[in-house]
Amino acid sequence: MATKLDWAAVWRERGSAIALYLGLSTLGHLTWEIVQLPLYGLWRTASNRELAFAVVHCTGGDLLIATSVLLASLVVLRAWRWPRTNALPVAMLALLLGIAYTAFSEWHNVYVRQSWAYAPAMPTLPILGHPIGVSPLAQWLVVPTLVFAALSLPRGRSAQPGSRRPAD
């Protein structure tokens, strides 16, 4: 007989994991956006104020992507007990979705909308018939991988020797 999930308990436990995921994602993507600025054309043409806006704007977009790919992964995989269970499949699907969306977004914004351009220093890969920046693709491999790895580390009381986690 299937047991009913206590959604309030699920949210209490998973809500803290989601908040940590979003906090770490924000820090990781903010750092990456700052570091990769010289790989985009605006590095040479924009004012400091415009560069700061670009970093904040892009980090906000990264946070929306991170939220979307995590929630989509949780729903598709029906991973209601994440991160306690299904941590690896959720991480792998979220990585795949994040990279796929980034490839599409880079193609759409660079070649269709022409919202931004790569600097000559940007290494590229041929994807969707056009050179796509390696840095944004690497961002969506490295940052989420580090975030999911951090989430897999023991936290709180359960990390102390002799303490036990309650059973699912």
CORURCOR-V476974 format. One record per backbone hydrogen bond with DSSP energy under -0.5 kcal/mol. NH is the residue of the N-H (numbers start at 1). CO is the residue of the C=O. E is the energy in kcal/mol with one decimal. If there is no record, write none. Layout:
nh/co/e
NH/CO/E
NH/CO/E
This chain:
nh/co/e
7/5/-1.2
10/6/-2.5
11/7/-2.6
12/8/-2.2
13/9/-2.3
14/10/-3.2
15/11/-2.9
16/12/-1.0
17/13/-1.1
18/14/-2.9
19/15/-2.5
20/16/-2.2
21/17/-2.6
22/18/-2.7
23/19/-2.5
24/20/-2.8
25/21/-2.4
26/22/-2.4
27/23/-2.1
28/24/-2.6
29/25/-3.0
30/26/-2.5
31/27/-2.1
32/28/-2.3
33/29/-2.9
34/30/-2.0
35/31/-2.3
36/32/-2.6
37/33/-0.5
37/34/-0.8
39/36/-2.2
40/37/-2.0
41/117/-2.9
43/40/-1.6
44/41/-1.4
45/41/-0.7
46/42/-2.9
51/47/-2.5
52/48/-2.5
53/49/-2.4
54/50/-2.4
55/51/-2.3
56/52/-2.4
57/53/-3.2
58/54/-2.8
59/55/-2.4
60/56/-2.3
61/57/-2.1
62/58/-2.6
63/59/-2.3
64/60/-2.0
65/61/-2.5
66/62/-3.0
67/63/-2.4
68/64/-2.5
69/65/-3.0
70/66/-1.8
71/67/-2.6
72/68/-2.7
73/69/-2.0
74/70/-2.6
75/71/-2.3
76/72/-3.1
77/73/-2.3
78/75/-0.8
79/74/-2.1
80/78/-1.6
82/79/-1.7
84/81/-1.1
85/81/-1.4
90/86/-2.1
91/87/-2.3
92/88/-2.8
93/89/-2.4
94/90/-2.6
95/91/-2.5
96/92/-2.4
97/93/-2.8
98/94/-2.6
99/95/-2.6
100/96/-2.5
101/97/-2.7
102/98/-2.2
103/99/-2.5
104/100/-2.1
105/101/-3.2
106/102/-3.0
107/103/-2.2
108/104/-3.1
109/105/-3.0
110/106/-2.6
111/107/-2.4
112/107/-0.9
112/108/-0.8
113/108/-3.2
115/109/-2.5
116/109/-1.1
119/39/-2.4
122/119/-2.1
125/132/-2.4
127/125/-0.8
127/130/-3.0
130/127/-1.9
132/125/-3.4
134/123/-3.2
137/133/-1.1
138/134/-3.2
139/135/-2.4
140/136/-1.5
141/138/-1.2
142/138/-3.4
143/139/-1.9
144/139/-0.5
145/141/-1.1
146/142/-2.5
147/143/-2.4
148/144/-3.2
149/145/-2.3
150/146/-2.4
151/147/-2.2
152/148/-1.2
153/149/-0.5
153/150/-1.1
158/155/-0.6
159/156/-1.6
160/157/-1.8
163/160/-1.9
